[in-house]
Every structure is written in structure tokens, then in C-alpha cells.
Amino acid sequence: MEVPDPNSDDLIRFEKLFRDYYVPLCRYAYSIVRDANSAEEIVQEFFYSYWLNRKRLSIKLSVKSYLYRSVRNRAIRFLQHLTIENRLLSQSSGTDLYDSPEQTFTGNEMAQLVDKTLQKLPERCRKIFLLNRINGLKYKEIADLLKISIKTVEADMGKTLIALRTSLAKAGFENR
């Protein structure tokens, strides 16, 4: 990562933007996630991402609305990720009262098969799948993050889904 010139206009504008909006954005993120540490982390990650991508950003609305919308989206993705994690934890710990032992075994068996299949895939395919399905990122966001085209994201996601369907079908999960 290049170290910015401390006298550059970019850095000066960024510092002003950060000072003006950091606390209000943390309050806003807190109103969504209801956890002060998570809210601060969301805002810090946003500003880090904003700094890294500042030259490619095209803000069509006001900067203020862009900042709030971006933080809202990140906070919502954080909550979605938390929900998925909690669901996976409850399934893996066997605390789901509605699953029979057979369903729990089948779920664990399927999860292991999915993990094995993902491990056999190229790293980029695996990373794209996890960013989309676990972190809730859209294809465009993944493309920007990995610095690849959306078509590449779509193609790799397609390869991953085909591999998963094939391995699940071979194991007999298509009819369950």
C-alpha cells in the first residue's frame, strides 16, 4: 500500500470527511446493529475501503447520502452475516430442537460434502462463492474488491455452483 503524501489534497479532504462524519456514522451504524464495537468497526472498514477506492468512486448523489447509504448497507450485511453464523452454530451444536437426529446427521454430512467440494475448487472460485453466499456481497462488489470483471465473477460462481450440484447429486442429496 502506498503511503500518501501528507500534504496532498486527497489526504486533506479525506481527513476532513473522516473528522466530520466518523462519529455521526458510528451512531447511525449503532442504531442498526445495536453494538458499539461492531458499529465502529463497520465505519472504520467503510472509511478504509473508501480511501482505497477513492479514485474509482463516482458519487452521483451528495457525499453525505453516499456515506450513510454505504454504512447502512455494510451494517445490514453485518447483521445478515451474524444471522447466518448463528444459524450455522445452532445447527452444528445440535441445539435446533426441530431437527431429528437423522436431519442433523444429513445436514452435517451435506456441510462436509460442500466443504470438500469447495476445497477442490480454485481459490478465486471459493473466495467468490463465500463472499457472495456468506458475506452477502453482490457480484459488482466482489468484482471491485478482487479487481476482476463482473463476467469473471459470474463465470467463477457458475463453475462453483455446477461443482456443488454435481457433488451433491453424486452423493444422493438431490432428492432429499
N, C-alpha and C positions, 0 to 999 in steps of 0.2 A: 504494500500500500504506500503510495507516495505521500510524503509529508507536505501539506500545503504551506505556501508562503504566508507567514502570519500577517503580512501587510496586504494580502490580496483582497480584492473586492468580494470575491466569493466567500472567503472565510469571515470577513467582517459582517456581511449580510446574513450569513448563517448564524453567527453568534448572536446577532440582534434578534433574529427569528426565534432562536432557541430560548433566549432570555425572556422574550415577550410571551411565548406560548407554552413553555415547558410546564409550569405549574397549572395553568388552566386545562391543558390537555391531560395531565395526570388526574385532575379532579374529574374530568369527563370520562376517562377510561375507568376510574374507580366507580363512577355511577353505573357502569355496565358490568364490571367484573366483581365488584364488592370486595376487593382485596388490594390493599395499598401497595404491597410489594409487586404484585403482578401488574398493577396499573402503571407503576413507574417503569417496570421492565418493558412493557408494551410501548410506552412513549419513547424510552431510550432506544429500543430497537428500531422504532419508526424513524427517529432522527438520524440514526446511523445509516439506515437504508436510504433515507432522503439525501444525506451527504454523498454517499457513494454513487447515487444515480442522478444527481442534480443536473448534470449536463444533458441527460436524455429525457428529463421530465418536460412535459408540455402541459402546463396548468391552464385549463380553459376557463375555469371559474376564478373566484378570488382565492388567494393563498390561504386565507383563514378557513374557508369552506373545504378546501383540499385537505388541510391539516386535520380538521375534525372528522371528515369522512374517512380519511386513511386510518386514523386512530380507532374510529368506530369499527371499521372492517377488521382491523387486527384484533380488537377486543372480542368481537363476535367469533372470529376464527379460534381465538384462545379458548373461549367457552365451549365451542364445538369440540375442540381437541380434548378438553378436560372431560366432557361428556363421554367421548369415545374411550378415553383412558379408564374412566370409572366403570364403564360397561365391560371393558375387557378385563379389568381387575376383578369385578364381581363374577364374571364367567370363569376366569382362571382359578379363583379361590373357591369356587363351588358354592358361593353364597346365594346364587339365584334360586329362590325357593320354588320356582315354577318349572324348572328343568328336571326331568327324570335323570337317573344315573346314566341311562343309555344316551339321552340327548347330550349330557355333559361330555361323555366319552366321545361321541360323534363330533361334537364341536371342537374338542381338544385335538382329535385326530385330524380334522379338517384344517385347523390352525397350523398344526405341524406340517401338513402337506403343502399349505400355502407358503409357509416359511421356507421349506426345502426348495420349492419351485422358484421363489424369489431369489434365493441364494445362487441358483444356477444361472440366473439372468445376468447380462452385463450390468455393471454398476450404475450406469446412467439410466437404464430402464427401471431398475429397482428404486433409484432415488426419485425419479419422476412419479412412479406409482405411489410411493409413500408420501411425497409432497402433496399429491392430489387427494388420495383417499384418506390419509391420516391427518395431514395438516390442513386440508380443505382449500389448498391453493388452486386457482384457476389456471388453465393452460397458459394464458398470456403471462401471468405472474411467474409461473415456473420457467417459461422461456426467458423472461427478463432476468430472473435470478441465476439461471445456469448459462446465460448468454448464448442461447441457441434459438433457432426459429420455432415458431408455433407448430409448423408442419413436422418438425423433428420430434417435438413433444407428442403430437398426435400419433405419429408413426411408432414411437417407442411405447406409448401407452397401449396401442393396438397390439403390438408384439407381446407385451406383458399379459394383457387380458386373454389373448389366444393361448399362451403358455399355461395360464392358470386354468382356463376352461378345459384344456386338453388333459392336464394332470388330474383335475377333479373328476373328469369323465372316466379316465382310466382307473381311478380308484373307486368308481361306482357312486360318486356323490351327485350325479346329475338327476337321479330320480328320488332323492331324499328331501 
